[in-house]
Amino acid sequence: MAKRRSIEFGDSITGMLIDGVEGTPYVAATLKFNESTGVQIEVPYLDLPGNPQFEATAKWFTSERPPKNLLLTSLDADISLYDCQYSGHTINYPTGIGLGKVTPSEIVLRGRDGDFHDRLDVEEFRSRIDGLIDWTRYGAIKRSADKDDQNRVKKVTIEVASLDEISWHQGEATMKISSDWNVDPARNGLNVTESVSLTSAFECPKPVTEHLAEHRKVSALLSFIFGAATYFRRHDIKDSRFNGKTLDGRVVETPFYQLVSRSTVKEQARPTLSRKKLTHPLVDFKTVGSSGLENWSNDHDNWARFIHPAISALNRPGAILENLVVNAAMSMEAAGSLIGQVDGESSTYTKSGKPSTATYMYRCLANTGWNWSKLCSSSVGMARAIANNYNTIKHFDRGQFPDPTETYLVSSVTALIVRMLAIRIARPDLEPADLFGARVYDFDRLEDEFDAYGLTVNGEGRFVSRPGA
C-alpha cells in the first residue's frame, strides 16, 4: 500500500496509538480532521478495575492529562502528535466502555527518530499562503519545443524544478520564497502541481510557534499588498529526525513532511481570495525584493501598533463600516506618532498649538507620498474629514453616527492609506512614483466611488458636492 502523502479535511484515519512508555499496551484510536475542530483523536477504552490492557489509557482521561506526545500508526502512515491536550471523555456504566478525546497542537505526517518525549523542534518550516504565487509569479514548470524545418513540433521537453527563489535574513531566521511542486499519479499520466512557498530556517531547530511568528510577518505584508485577508493553506516541515529509510534502517532522504497546526487550521478552511482581488497587488514583487522583505520583517515589531489594527480591518470583509474606520484610524494614530512631524501639519494643530487627531491623519497622508487631490481640495481637508468621522464614531458625546456614505468613503480612503504606509515601511528608500507606479488600481476605484456619489472633501474636512455633479 502506498504511503499517505497528505491529510485533508474530512479524513478519518484509524490505527494504533502509542505513548512511548515501555510496557503500556497499544490502543486503537481514530484521527478525525475537520474544519471546526481541526485534528482530534478519539480513543475507545475500558474503565474497569483489574483491567491492565486499558489501565494507562483510562488514567489519561480520569486525570485529564494525556501524554504530551503520541504516535498513531496506521496502514498507510505514521502520524506524530505533539502537545496533546485533554478534550473530554464519556463512560457508559456499568459496562465501563469509555471514549476519550485528545487534541494535539501539531501533527506531522511521519514518525520521528530520537527521544519519543522531546518537544517538536524543526530545522525548516514551509508555508503556502494566499496570494504568494500571484504576487511573485514564480513557477516550477519550464517547457521547450523542438521543431523541424517546416516549423512542426517534433518534441516537447517539460522540466519540473524549483526554478525561482529569493532569500533574506529575518532576525535569527533565514527566510526564502521559492517555487515548488508536487507530482501525483493520474490515469494515463501524471498531474504536476506548481506552487510558491515561504520557508524559514534557524541555525538550531526551533518550535513551530517561533517559525510561525516569522511567517505571520510576511502574511501580514501580503494582506496589505492585496487589501484582503491572506490565510495559511498548508505547512510542511523538514528536519533530520523525520526522514526516509531503507528496510535495513539506512537514512536515504530528508524531505518535507506535512504538518498541521491547531493555530492555523481554521485559516485553511476559509474561502480563497477571488481572482479579481489577486489581479491587482498594490506593489510589484520585484519592486519590494529581498531588501524590502528584510526591512519589513525587521521593523515589524516597532510598527506592531500600526500593523495589527490595520490587518484586523483588512481581514474582515463585510464588517460594520464604523468598526473598519476605528481600526484603520487607530493604526494611523500609531503611525503618525512613529512618523513624527512633517511639513504643513501646523494648520491641523489644536488652538493650544498641540497635535490633534487630524495631525496624525495628515502625517500619514503626507507619508504615503501620494497625490490625493482628485478626492479633496487639500490633504489637510482630508485629514480633518478622517479625524471628524473617527472621533464622531468613537465618542458618545458627538451625537449621532456620521452619514453612512461618508463613513463608507472614509473607510475606503483609510484602507488604502494604511496599505500604502505598510509598503513604505518595506521600501522607504524609493520614491512613491517608483514604488506604486503612475496609476494605482485601488485609487482609481476610489476616485470612481467619489464620482459616483458626486462628493469631494473641502479644506475644512466636510464632504461637499463635487463641482458639476
C-alpha positions in Angstrom: 0.0 0.0 0.0 1.3 3.4 -0.9 2.2 5.7 1.9 -0.2 8.6 2.7 1.2 11.9 1.5 -1.3 14.4 2.9 -4.1 14.8 5.3 -7.2 16.7 4.1 -10.4 17.9 5.7 -12.9 15.1 6.1 -10.2 12.4 6.6 -10.7 9.7 9.2 -7.7 7.5 10.0 -7.8 4.5 12.3 -4.7 2.9 13.8 -2.9 2.0 17.0 -1.9 4.7 19.4 1.5 4.6 21.1 2.6 6.7 24.1 6.3 5.8 24.0 6.2 4.4 27.6 7.6 0.9 28.0 5.0 -1.7 29.0 2.0 0.4 28.0 -0.2 -1.6 25.6 -1.1 -0.1 22.3 -4.7 1.0 22.0 -7.0 1.6 18.9 -7.7 5.2 18.0 -9.2 7.2 15.2 -7.9 10.6 14.0 -10.5 12.9 12.6 -9.7 16.1 10.7 -12.4 18.7 10.0 -12.9 22.4 9.6 -14.5 23.1 13.0 -12.3 21.1 15.4 -9.1 20.6 13.4 -7.3 17.3 14.3 -8.9 15.3 17.2 -8.1 11.8 18.4 -10.9 9.5 19.6 -9.8 6.7 21.9 -12.2 3.9 22.9 -11.2 2.1 26.1 -12.5 0.1 29.1 -12.5 1.7 32.6 -12.9 -1.4 34.8 -11.0 -2.4 37.9 -8.3 -5.0 37.3 -8.1 -4.4 33.5 -4.4 -3.9 32.7 -5.0 -3.6 29.0 -6.5 -0.1 29.4 -5.2 0.9 32.8 -2.9 3.6 31.5 -5.4 4.8 28.9 -8.2 5.2 31.5 -5.8 7.3 33.6 -5.1 9.7 30.7 -8.8 10.7 30.8 -9.7 10.4 34.5 -6.7 12.7 35.3 -7.4 14.8 32.3 -3.7 14.6 31.5 -2.9 12.6 28.4 0.7 12.1 27.3 2.2 15.2 25.6 3.4 13.2 22.7 1.7 10.3 20.9 2.1 8.3 17.7 -0.7 7.0 15.6 0.5 4.2 13.4 -1.9 3.1 10.6 -1.9 1.0 7.4 -0.6 3.9 5.3 1.0 6.4 7.7 2.7 7.0 10.9 1.4 10.3 12.4 3.3 12.1 15.2 1.1 14.0 17.6 2.6 16.8 19.8 1.5 18.9 22.8 -1.6 16.8 23.2 -4.4 18.3 25.3 -7.4 16.6 27.1 -10.7 17.3 25.2 -13.2 15.4 27.2 -14.4 11.8 27.8 -17.5 9.8 28.4 -18.0 6.5 30.1 -21.0 4.1 29.9 -21.5 2.5 33.2 -21.9 -0.4 34.2 -20.2 -1.6 31.1 -17.2 0.7 31.6 -16.9 1.4 27.9 -15.4 4.9 27.5 -14.5 7.3 24.7 -11.8 9.8 25.3 -10.8 12.7 23.1 -7.3 14.3 22.7 -6.4 17.4 20.7 -2.8 17.8 19.6 -1.3 21.3 18.9 0.7 19.9 16.0 0.8 16.7 14.0 3.4 15.6 11.5 2.7 13.0 8.8 5.8 11.0 9.8 7.3 9.1 12.7 10.4 10.7 14.4 13.8 9.4 15.4 15.3 10.0 18.8 13.7 10.5 22.2 9.9 10.0 21.9 9.1 12.6 24.5 11.1 15.5 23.1 9.1 18.6 22.2 8.6 19.3 18.5 11.5 21.4 17.2 12.2 21.6 13.5 15.0 22.9 11.3 12.9 24.2 8.4 9.3 25.2 8.2 7.4 25.8 5.0 4.0 27.5 4.4 1.8 28.1 1.4 -0.1 31.4 1.8 -2.8 33.1 -0.3 -1.5 35.4 -2.9 2.1 34.3 -2.8 2.1 32.7 -6.2 0.1 35.5 -7.7 2.4 38.2 -6.3 5.7 36.5 -7.2 4.6 34.9 -10.4 7.1 32.2 -9.7 6.7 28.9 -11.5 8.1 25.4 -11.4 7.3 24.2 -14.9 9.5 25.1 -17.9 8.6 24.0 -21.4 10.6 23.9 -24.6 9.8 22.5 -28.0 12.0 21.2 -30.8 10.6 21.9 -34.3 11.5 20.7 -37.8 12.4 22.8 -40.8 8.7 23.2 -41.5 8.0 24.6 -38.0 6.2 21.4 -36.9 6.7 20.4 -33.2 8.6 17.1 -33.1 9.4 17.0 -29.3 8.3 18.8 -26.2 10.5 18.9 -23.2 9.0 19.7 -19.8 11.3 20.5 -16.9 9.8 20.5 -13.4 12.1 22.0 -10.8 12.2 24.8 -8.2 13.2 27.4 -10.8 12.8 30.7 -8.8 13.7 31.8 -5.3 14.6 34.8 -3.2 16.1 34.8 0.4 16.7 37.3 3.2 17.6 37.4 6.9 14.8 38.0 9.4 16.3 38.2 12.9 17.8 34.8 13.6 15.9 33.2 10.8 16.8 32.8 7.1 13.7 33.2 5.0 13.1 32.0 1.5 10.3 32.4 -1.1 10.6 29.7 -3.8 8.6 27.8 -6.3 7.9 24.2 -5.5 5.9 21.3 -7.0 4.1 18.0 -6.4 3.7 15.1 -8.7 0.7 12.8 -8.3 -0.2 9.7 -10.4 -3.2 10.1 -12.7 -4.8 7.8 -15.3 -2.5 7.6 -18.3 -0.1 10.1 -16.9 0.9 12.4 -14.0 -0.5 15.5 -12.5 2.1 18.2 -11.7 1.0 21.0 -9.4 3.2 24.0 -9.1 3.1 26.4 -6.1 5.1 29.0 -4.2 6.1 28.6 -0.6 7.6 30.6 2.2 10.3 28.8 4.2 12.1 29.6 7.4 15.3 28.0 8.8 17.2 28.6 12.0 20.7 27.6 12.9 19.3 25.2 15.6 15.8 23.6 15.4 13.0 25.8 16.8 9.4 25.2 18.0 6.7 25.6 15.4 5.5 28.8 17.2 8.8 30.6 16.5 8.7 29.7 12.8 5.1 30.7 12.5 5.8 34.1 14.2 8.2 34.9 11.3 5.8 33.6 8.7 3.0 35.7 10.0 5.0 38.9 9.3 5.1 38.0 5.6 1.4 37.0 5.6 0.6 40.4 7.1 2.5 42.2 4.3 0.6 40.1 1.7 -2.7 41.3 3.3 -1.5 44.9 2.8 -0.5 44.2 -0.7 -3.8 42.7 -1.8 -6.1 44.7 0.6 -7.7 41.5 1.9 -7.2 38.6 4.3 -4.5 36.2 3.3 -4.5 32.8 5.0 -2.2 29.9 5.5 -3.2 26.9 3.3 -0.6 24.3 4.2 2.5 23.7 6.3 5.4 21.3 5.8 8.5 20.7 7.9 12.0 19.4 7.2 14.2 18.0 9.9 16.9 15.3 10.1 14.8 13.4 12.7 12.0 13.0 10.2 13.5 11.0 7.3 13.1 8.2 4.8 14.9 4.9 5.4 15.6 1.7 3.6 14.5 -1.6 5.1 17.8 -2.0 6.8 17.4 1.4 8.6 19.7 3.4 6.4 18.6 7.1 6.0 18.4 7.9 2.3 16.4 11.2 2.3 15.2 14.0 4.5 12.2 15.5 2.6 9.5 17.8 3.7 6.5 16.2 5.5 3.1 17.8 6.1 2.4 19.5 9.4 -1.0 20.6 10.7 -1.1 23.3 13.4 -4.0 23.9 15.6 -3.2 27.6 15.5 -3.8 27.9 11.7 -6.1 25.0 10.8 -9.2 27.3 10.8 -7.5 29.5 8.2 -7.2 26.6 5.9 -11.0 26.3 5.8 -11.6 29.9 4.9 -12.7 30.8 1.3 -9.8 31.6 -1.0 -9.4 35.1 -2.4 -11.2 35.9 -5.6 -9.2 36.1 -8.8 -10.2 39.8 -9.0 -8.5 40.6 -5.7 -5.4 38.8 -6.7 -5.1 40.6 -10.0 -4.1 44.0 -8.6 -1.4 43.9 -6.0 -0.5 47.3 -4.6 3.2 46.9 -5.4 5.2 44.5 -7.6 7.2 41.7 -6.1 10.4 42.7 -7.8 10.0 46.3 -6.5 9.9 45.1 -2.9 12.6 42.5 -3.4 14.7 40.9 -0.7 15.7 44.2 0.8 12.1 45.3 1.2 11.1 42.0 2.8 14.0 42.3 5.2 13.1 45.9 6.1 9.5 45.0 6.7 10.2 42.0 8.9 12.9 43.6 11.0 10.8 46.7 11.5 7.6 44.7 12.2 7.8 44.8 16.0 8.4 48.6 16.0 5.3 49.1 13.9 3.1 46.5 15.6 0.7 49.0 17.0 0.1 50.2 13.4 0.1 46.8 11.8 -2.3 44.8 14.0 -5.4 47.1 13.9 -5.0 47.7 10.2 -4.7 44.0 9.5 -7.8 43.4 11.5 -9.7 46.0 9.4 -8.4 44.5 6.1 -9.2 40.9 7.2 -12.9 41.4 8.0 -14.9 41.6 4.8 -18.5 42.6 5.4 -17.6 44.1 8.9 -19.5 47.1 10.1 -18.1 50.2 8.4 -17.7 52.1 11.6 -15.5 49.3 13.0 -13.3 49.4 9.9 -12.9 53.2 10.3 -12.0 52.9 14.0 -9.4 50.1 13.3 -7.8 51.9 10.4 -7.7 55.3 12.2 -6.2 53.7 15.3 -3.4 52.4 13.1 -3.0 55.8 11.6 -2.7 57.4 15.0 0.1 55.0 15.9 1.8 55.5 12.5 1.5 59.3 12.9 3.4 59.1 16.2 6.1 57.0 14.6 6.4 59.2 11.5 6.8 62.4 13.6 6.5 66.0 12.4 6.1 66.7 8.7 5.9 69.9 6.7 2.5 71.6 6.6 1.0 70.0 9.6 0.7 73.1 11.8 -2.7 74.0 10.4 -4.1 70.8 11.9 -3.0 71.7 15.5 -5.4 72.5 18.3 -6.0 76.1 19.5 -3.3 75.5 22.1 -0.8 74.6 19.4 -0.7 70.8 20.1 -1.1 68.0 17.5 -4.7 66.9 17.1 -6.2 63.6 15.7 -6.2 65.4 12.3 -2.4 65.9 12.7 -1.7 62.2 12.9 -4.0 61.6 9.9 -2.2 64.3 7.9 1.2 62.8 8.7 0.0 59.5 7.3 -1.4 61.1 4.1 1.9 63.0 3.6 4.0 60.0 4.3 2.3 57.9 1.5 3.7 60.5 -0.9 0.6 60.1 -3.0 -1.4 62.9 -4.6 -4.9 62.8 -3.1 -6.1 65.9 -4.9 -8.7 64.0 -7.0 -10.6 63.3 -3.8 -10.2 66.5 -1.9 -9.2 70.1 -2.1 -6.2 69.5 0.2 -4.6 66.8 2.3 -5.4 68.9 5.4 -9.1 68.8 4.5 -8.9 65.0 4.0 -7.1 64.6 7.3 -9.8 66.6 9.1 -12.6 64.6 7.4 -11.0 61.3 8.6 -10.5 62.7 12.1 -14.0 64.0 12.3 -15.6 60.7 11.2 -13.4 58.7 13.5 -14.0 60.9 16.6 -17.7 61.1 15.9 -17.9 57.3 15.8 -15.7 56.9 18.9 -17.1 59.5 21.2 -20.6 59.2 22.7 -21.0 62.9 23.2 -20.6 63.7 19.5 -24.3 62.8 18.9 -25.5 60.6 16.0 -23.2 58.4 13.9 -21.8 60.1 10.8 -23.6 59.8 7.4 -23.2 56.2 6.2 -22.0 57.3 2.8 -19.3 59.5 4.3 -18.2 56.6 6.6 -18.1 54.3 3.6 -15.8 56.6 1.7 -13.6 57.3 4.8 -13.3 53.5 5.3 -12.1 53.1 1.7 -9.6 56.0 2.0 -8.1 54.9 5.3 -7.8 51.3 4.0 -5.7 52.5 1.1 -3.6 54.8 3.3 -2.6 52.1 5.7 -1.8 49.8 2.8 0.5 52.4 1.3 2.1 53.1 4.6 2.9 49.5 5.0 4.6 49.4 1.6 6.6 52.5 2.6 7.9 50.7 5.6 9.2 47.9 3.4 10.9 50.3 0.9 11.4 53.7 2.5 14.3 54.3 0.1 12.0 54.5 -3.0 10.0 57.5 -4.2 6.2 56.8 -4.3 6.2 57.0 -8.2 8.9 54.3 -8.3 7.1 52.3 -5.6 3.5 52.4 -6.7 3.8 53.5 -10.3 1.9 56.3 -12.1 -1.5 54.6 -11.5 -2.9 52.6 -8.6 -6.0 50.4 -9.3 -7.4 50.9 -5.9 -7.0 54.7 -6.1 -8.8 54.7 -9.4 -11.6 52.7 -7.9 -11.8 55.3 -5.0 -12.0 58.1 -7.5 -14.8 56.4 -9.2 -16.6 56.0 -5.9 -16.3 59.7 -5.1 -17.6 60.5 -8.6 -20.5 58.1 -8.3 -21.6 59.8 -5.1 -20.9 63.2 -6.5 -18.8 64.2 -3.5 -15.4 65.7 -2.6 -13.8 66.9 0.6 -13.2 70.6 1.2 -10.4 72.3 3.2 -12.5 72.3 6.4 -12.9 68.5 6.2 -16.5 68.5 5.1 -18.0 66.3 2.4 -19.5 68.6 -0.2 -21.0 68.2 -3.7 -18.4 67.8 -6.4 -18.4 70.7 -8.9 -20.6 69.8 -11.9 -22.2 66.9 -10.0 
